[in-house]
Amino acid sequence: MAKQVAIHGSKPQPLPRASQKYPSGRNCEHPDCTTKLSTYNKRSKCWAHADMKVPRLRGRKPAAGSA
């Protein structure tokens, strides 16, 4: 006789929240740039003209003027 194995499952979970969308048809606001922005891009400039943001990977944020 074959060995019986129990099958375990889980309840169906709700779908994740939808990503936020921004108006379609937007262009980069930098002069002479015709790059069309994605509806998921919240910035007003394309990647080439956006200000660089450096993430803080660990530790505390340094106090102003201490560095």
HELIX and SHEET records of a PDB file:
END                                                                             
